[in-house]
Structures are given as C-alpha cells and as structure tokens.
Amino acid sequence: MTVSAGLGIANFPFEDAKGFWRWVDLCDKGGVDSIWQSDRLIGPDPNLECMSVMAALAGATRNLKFGMNVASLGLRDPVLTAKACATIDVLSEGRLLPAFGVGSARSRDYAATGTPTRGRGKRSEEGLQILSRLWCEDSVTMEGQYYQLKDASIAPKPVQQPLPLWVGGSAPQAIERTAQWGTGWQAGIESPDEVQPVIAAIKARAAELGRPIDEDHYGAGFAFRFGQVEEPIVTRYHEFLTQRLGKPADGFLAVGDVEDIMALLQRFRDAGVHKFILRPIAQGTEDFIDQTRLLIERVLPEVAALNEA
C-alpha cells in the first residue's frame, strides 16, 4: 500500500494561461503525484472545464497523473465520456484517473444544460456500468432505464487495464455505486471522522459483492497554507467553508507549517485514507506557485517517508 499526494484546484486562481502552465510544469517536474480539476460549468468564478483540462494535460506533461474531482456523470452522456476518457488515457500513455459522482441537485449546471435532476442517481449508475464495460469489453449490450446499447464497442481501449474508476459521494447510494463499479473512492469536503464510516461501509459491501477495492484506493482532500491563521486569505476561506458546510470549518484545513499539514494528513490516514488531494489556499499565480513549491519541498518528502516506514 502506498500513500501519495496530489494537488487540486477548484477554480482558476491564475492571472493567465502562462501562469497555469508554469504551475503545471512545477508539479510535473517536482514529484507531485497528480493534479485534480473540479467540475463546474456555471458560475461567476473563473473555472476550467474538467474534461478539456484532462486532454490538455495529456499533451503538456510527462510524469503527472491527472483526474476530475469529481465529474458529474448525471450531466454527461456516458458513451461520449467513455470514449473521451479512453482517448485521453491512450494519448497520455496511461495517466488518466477518471472520477465521477452524481452531482448536486442544487447545481445550476443541471438547469443551464436542460438536464433534469430527477433520476440523476439511476442515470449515473447506468453510466458507471457503461464506462466500466466499454473500457474493457469488445461488445457491450445493455437495456437500461435511461441508456440502451447493442453490440457497442470502442477502440482503442484505454492503456490502463482496468482503467481506474474513482467514485465520489458519501450517501448510501454512493456507497453502493462504489462497491458495484468503482476501483476507488474519493471523499468530498469531509473530516476524518466523517470519512471513516464511509470507507468501512464500502469495504464491507464490496466484500459482499466479491470485488474488494484495493486498500490504498481510498482518497480524501483538504485545503492547506504555509502561513498564519490570521492572514486575510485564510480568514476568508474559513468563512466561505463554514458557510458552505453549515458548521465550523475547524479540522477541514491545515494552516501553519509542515507539522500542521502532516498532522491532519495522519488523521485521515488513521481513518483509512491513502490518496490525498491537497488544495492550496492561495490567490494569484505567484502565491499559488509559492505554496505549491513549499509543499513539494517540505511535505512530499514526509509523504514519501511514510511509504518507507
């Protein structure tokens, strides 16, 4: 089992594309395991479309893995999505980490695309089945409530066999979807105490189904900053997260130095997490790059040491 740390971006904190690619190059050469792009279509904040980012990263990087954290399968046609993921995995020589969830019924993306929220869970379940089968089977026939296929196939198949299929969500239905079709599970904005019972439930259900998931394929993430809790940027982020969660955001972010970040990371490890998506609390190209460089220099060696213990 291995512990690894990637970086996530929920919006576009850079002044321009050059800043973004400077950051990507730093991650690619600095030993960052992976980059994860959040999925959002409609909103006033700058935000890149996640599947387009995956395709761009396939051509612009050589070492990094990359994934979506997480893409809303309830919004996407599963056949087109399966083909896009297979294409990106081929062109990146096996570095795509697809991750999918249902998507919130409160998301404006559903209304803006004319997609009904009703039935999105069942659509996602059928979509996960289509993805996993098209990626490895030569002929797929399926008669679902929302999707029907007859002798369908795609080529070339993904380089990774099986292509990872990470699933997000903590509701009982998400646990069932993960156990049925997932090769890994990715938490949302949740604490170690909230993550632990979900991981236990997925493991139990997957074992019942006879398809246990690898012990190190459970992921979680949190925001971090090398700095002080009194900084305005930290205060604003804490207030935003508290409002979003509807409860105090203490314990959902790490601010300080390497010891503070590793302490929260260890709490997640104790809950059963091995894969981490760390989100810099930063704004602007230079700040984002500085925080990433500090993570590479100070935290990644500590993460690597966990695998040697």
C-alpha positions as CSV (number, residue, x, y, z in Angstrom):
1,M,0.0,0.0,0.0
2,T,1.3,3.5,-0.9
3,V,0.5,7.0,0.3
4,S,0.6,9.7,-2.3
5,A,-0.3,13.4,-2.5
6,G,-1.7,15.3,-5.5
7,L,-2.9,18.9,-5.8
8,G,-6.4,20.0,-6.5
9,I,-7.8,23.3,-8.0
10,A,-11.5,24.2,-7.5
11,N,-11.3,27.4,-9.6
12,F,-8.8,29.2,-11.8
13,P,-6.5,31.2,-9.5
14,F,-4.0,32.3,-12.1
15,E,-3.8,35.6,-14.0
16,D,-3.5,33.9,-17.3
17,A,-2.7,30.6,-19.1
18,K,1.0,31.1,-18.8
19,G,0.7,31.1,-15.0
20,F,-1.3,27.9,-15.2
21,W,1.3,26.1,-17.3
22,R,4.1,27.4,-15.0
23,W,2.3,25.7,-12.1
24,V,1.7,22.5,-14.1
25,D,5.4,22.4,-15.1
26,L,6.4,22.8,-11.5
27,C,4.1,19.9,-10.4
28,D,5.3,17.7,-13.3
29,K,9.0,18.1,-12.5
30,G,8.6,18.4,-8.7
31,G,7.3,14.9,-8.0
32,V,3.6,15.8,-7.4
33,D,1.6,12.6,-7.9
34,S,-1.4,14.0,-9.7
35,I,-3.5,17.1,-10.5
36,W,-7.2,17.2,-9.9
37,Q,-9.6,19.6,-11.5
38,S,-13.1,20.3,-10.0
39,D,-16.1,20.2,-12.2
40,R,-18.3,23.2,-12.6
41,L,-19.9,24.8,-15.7
42,I,-22.0,27.7,-14.5
43,G,-20.8,30.3,-12.0
44,P,-19.2,33.8,-11.7
45,D,-15.8,32.5,-10.6
46,P,-13.2,31.5,-13.2
47,N,-13.2,27.8,-13.6
48,L,-11.9,25.5,-16.3
49,E,-14.0,22.7,-17.9
50,C,-12.5,19.5,-16.4
51,M,-12.5,17.1,-19.4
52,S,-10.8,19.8,-21.6
53,V,-8.2,20.2,-18.8
54,M,-7.6,16.4,-18.9
55,A,-6.9,16.4,-22.6
56,A,-4.6,19.4,-22.3
57,L,-2.6,17.8,-19.5
58,A,-2.2,14.6,-21.5
59,G,-0.1,16.5,-24.1
60,A,1.6,19.0,-21.8
61,T,3.0,16.7,-19.1
62,R,5.2,13.6,-19.0
63,N,5.0,12.3,-15.4
64,L,1.9,13.6,-13.8
65,K,-1.3,11.7,-13.4
66,F,-4.5,13.7,-13.5
67,G,-8.2,13.3,-12.7
68,M,-11.5,15.0,-12.2
69,N,-12.6,15.7,-8.6
70,V,-15.3,14.7,-9.4
71,A,-17.1,15.0,-12.8
72,S,-20.9,14.9,-12.7
73,L,-21.9,11.8,-14.6
74,G,-25.5,12.8,-14.2
75,L,-24.8,15.6,-16.7
76,R,-22.7,13.7,-19.2
77,D,-23.5,11.1,-21.9
78,P,-21.7,8.0,-20.8
79,V,-20.7,6.8,-24.2
80,L,-19.1,10.1,-25.2
81,T,-17.5,10.2,-21.8
82,A,-16.2,6.7,-22.1
83,K,-14.7,7.5,-25.5
84,A,-13.1,10.8,-24.3
85,C,-11.5,9.1,-21.3
86,A,-10.2,6.2,-23.4
87,T,-8.7,8.7,-25.9
88,I,-7.0,10.8,-23.1
89,D,-5.6,7.7,-21.5
90,V,-4.1,6.5,-24.8
91,L,-2.6,9.8,-25.6
92,S,-1.2,10.2,-22.1
93,E,0.2,6.7,-22.1
94,G,-1.9,5.6,-19.1
95,R,-2.0,8.6,-16.8
96,L,-5.7,9.4,-16.5
97,L,-7.6,9.0,-13.2
98,P,-11.3,9.3,-14.0
99,A,-13.5,10.1,-11.1
100,F,-17.3,10.6,-11.2
101,G,-20.2,11.5,-8.9
102,V,-23.9,12.2,-9.4
103,G,-23.6,16.0,-8.9
104,S,-25.7,18.1,-6.6
105,A,-29.4,18.7,-7.4
106,R,-28.8,22.3,-6.4
107,S,-26.1,22.8,-9.0
108,R,-27.0,25.4,-11.6
109,D,-25.3,23.2,-14.2
110,Y,-28.4,21.0,-14.5
111,A,-30.8,23.8,-15.2
112,A,-28.4,25.6,-17.6
113,T,-27.9,22.4,-19.7
114,G,-31.6,21.4,-19.6
115,T,-30.8,18.2,-17.7
116,P,-33.4,17.0,-15.3
117,T,-32.2,16.4,-11.7
118,R,-34.9,13.7,-11.3
119,G,-33.4,10.3,-11.9
120,R,-29.8,11.5,-11.9
121,G,-28.8,8.8,-9.5
122,K,-30.1,6.0,-11.7
123,R,-28.6,7.6,-14.8
124,S,-25.2,7.8,-13.0
125,E,-25.5,4.1,-12.0
126,E,-26.2,3.1,-15.6
127,G,-23.4,5.4,-16.8
128,L,-20.8,3.9,-14.5
129,Q,-21.7,0.4,-15.8
130,I,-21.4,1.7,-19.4
131,L,-18.0,3.3,-18.7
132,S,-16.5,0.3,-17.0
133,R,-17.7,-2.2,-19.6
134,L,-16.9,-0.1,-22.7
135,W,-13.3,0.4,-21.4
136,C,-12.6,-3.4,-21.3
137,E,-15.2,-5.4,-23.2
138,D,-15.3,-5.8,-27.0
139,S,-19.1,-6.0,-27.2
140,V,-21.5,-4.3,-24.8
141,T,-25.2,-4.9,-24.8
142,M,-27.3,-3.2,-22.2
143,E,-31.0,-2.5,-21.7
144,G,-31.2,0.2,-19.0
145,Q,-34.0,2.6,-18.0
146,Y,-32.1,5.5,-19.4
147,Y,-29.4,4.0,-21.8
148,Q,-29.6,1.2,-24.3
149,L,-26.6,-0.3,-26.1
150,K,-26.4,-3.2,-28.6
151,D,-23.1,-4.7,-29.5
152,A,-21.3,-1.5,-28.7
153,S,-17.5,-1.2,-28.6
154,I,-14.9,1.5,-28.6
155,A,-11.3,1.3,-29.8
156,P,-8.6,1.9,-28.9
157,K,-9.2,0.7,-25.4
158,P,-7.6,2.6,-22.5
159,V,-3.9,1.8,-21.9
160,Q,-4.6,1.1,-18.2
161,Q,-6.5,-2.2,-17.8
162,P,-8.6,-1.8,-15.9
163,L,-8.8,1.9,-16.3
164,P,-9.3,3.3,-12.7
165,L,-12.8,4.4,-11.9
166,W,-13.0,6.5,-8.8
167,V,-16.4,7.3,-7.4
168,G,-17.4,10.2,-5.2
169,G,-20.2,10.7,-2.7
170,S,-21.0,9.5,0.8
171,A,-24.7,8.7,0.7
172,P,-25.8,5.0,0.9
173,Q,-26.5,5.1,-2.8
174,A,-22.9,6.4,-3.5
175,I,-21.5,3.6,-1.3
176,E,-23.4,1.1,-3.3
177,R,-22.3,2.6,-6.6
178,T,-18.6,2.5,-5.4
179,A,-18.9,-1.1,-4.3
180,Q,-20.6,-2.2,-7.6
181,W,-18.4,-0.3,-10.2
182,G,-15.6,1.6,-8.6
183,T,-12.0,0.8,-8.3
184,G,-11.5,3.6,-5.7
185,W,-13.4,6.2,-3.7
186,Q,-12.8,9.9,-3.3
187,A,-14.3,11.9,-0.4
188,G,-15.7,15.4,-0.8
189,I,-15.2,18.1,1.8
190,E,-15.3,15.8,4.8
191,S,-13.4,15.4,8.0
192,P,-11.5,12.2,9.0
193,D,-14.4,11.3,11.4
194,E,-16.9,11.6,8.6
195,V,-14.7,9.6,6.1
196,Q,-14.0,6.6,8.3
197,P,-17.5,5.1,8.4
198,V,-17.9,5.5,4.6
199,I,-14.7,3.7,3.9
200,A,-15.8,0.9,6.3
201,A,-19.2,0.6,4.6
202,I,-17.7,0.5,1.1
203,K,-15.2,-2.3,2.1
204,A,-18.0,-4.3,3.7
205,R,-20.3,-4.0,0.7
206,A,-17.5,-4.7,-1.8
207,A,-16.6,-7.8,0.0
208,E,-20.2,-9.0,-0.1
209,L,-20.2,-8.5,-3.8
210,G,-16.9,-10.3,-4.2
211,R,-15.0,-7.4,-5.7
212,P,-12.9,-5.8,-2.9
213,I,-11.3,-2.5,-3.6
214,D,-7.5,-2.1,-3.0
215,E,-6.8,-0.8,0.5
216,D,-4.8,2.2,-0.9
217,H,-7.6,3.3,-3.3
218,Y,-9.4,5.5,-0.8
219,G,-8.9,9.2,-1.1
220,A,-9.7,12.4,0.6
221,G,-8.5,16.0,0.5
222,F,-8.2,19.2,2.5
223,A,-7.0,22.8,2.0
224,F,-3.6,23.9,3.3
225,R,-1.5,27.0,3.6
226,F,2.0,27.6,4.8
227,G,1.3,30.8,6.8
228,Q,-0.7,32.1,9.7
229,V,-4.4,31.6,10.5
230,E,-4.7,35.4,10.9
231,E,-4.0,36.0,7.2
232,P,-6.9,37.6,5.4
233,I,-6.9,34.9,2.7
234,V,-7.2,32.2,5.4
235,T,-10.0,34.1,7.2
236,R,-12.0,34.5,4.0
237,Y,-11.5,30.8,3.1
238,H,-12.5,29.7,6.6
239,E,-15.7,31.9,6.4
240,F,-16.5,30.5,3.0
241,L,-16.1,26.9,4.1
242,T,-18.1,27.4,7.3
243,Q,-21.0,28.9,5.2
244,R,-20.8,26.0,2.7
245,L,-20.7,23.3,5.3
246,G,-23.2,24.9,7.6
247,K,-20.9,24.3,10.6
248,P,-17.5,25.4,11.8
249,A,-14.7,24.6,9.3
250,D,-12.2,23.8,12.0
251,G,-10.5,20.5,11.2
252,F,-11.1,20.8,7.4
253,L,-8.0,22.7,6.6
254,A,-4.3,22.9,7.8
255,V,-2.6,26.2,8.2
256,G,0.9,26.7,9.6
257,D,3.9,24.6,8.7
258,V,4.7,21.1,7.6
259,E,3.9,19.7,11.0
260,D,0.3,21.1,10.9
261,I,-0.3,19.7,7.4
262,M,1.2,16.3,8.2
263,A,-0.9,16.1,11.4
264,L,-4.2,16.4,9.5
265,L,-2.9,14.1,6.8
266,Q,-2.2,11.5,9.5
267,R,-5.7,11.8,10.9
268,F,-7.0,10.9,7.5
269,R,-4.6,8.0,7.3
270,D,-5.9,6.7,10.6
271,A,-9.4,6.8,9.0
272,G,-8.2,4.6,6.1
273,V,-7.2,7.2,3.5
274,H,-4.1,6.7,1.4
275,K,-4.5,9.1,-1.5
276,F,-4.6,12.8,-0.9
277,I,-5.7,15.8,-2.9
278,L,-4.3,18.9,-1.2
279,R,-5.7,22.3,-2.2
280,P,-3.6,25.4,-1.7
281,I,-5.3,28.3,-0.1
282,A,-3.8,30.9,-2.4
283,Q,-4.8,33.5,-4.9
284,G,-2.8,34.7,-8.0
285,T,-0.1,32.9,-9.9
286,E,2.9,33.7,-7.7
287,D,1.1,32.9,-4.4
288,F,-0.2,29.6,-5.8
289,I,3.2,28.6,-7.2
290,D,4.9,29.6,-3.9
291,Q,2.5,27.4,-1.9
292,T,3.0,24.5,-4.3
293,R,6.8,24.8,-4.1
294,L,6.7,24.7,-0.3
295,L,4.5,21.6,-0.5
296,I,7.0,19.9,-2.9
297,E,10.0,20.8,-0.8
298,R,8.6,20.2,2.7
299,V,5.6,17.9,2.6
300,L,6.3,15.5,-0.3
301,P,9.5,14.1,1.4
302,E,7.4,13.5,4.6
303,V,4.8,11.6,2.5
304,A,7.5,9.6,0.8
305,A,8.9,8.6,4.2
306,L,5.5,7.1,5.1
307,N,6.0,4.6,2.4
308,E,9.3,3.6,3.8
309,A,8.2,3.1,7.4
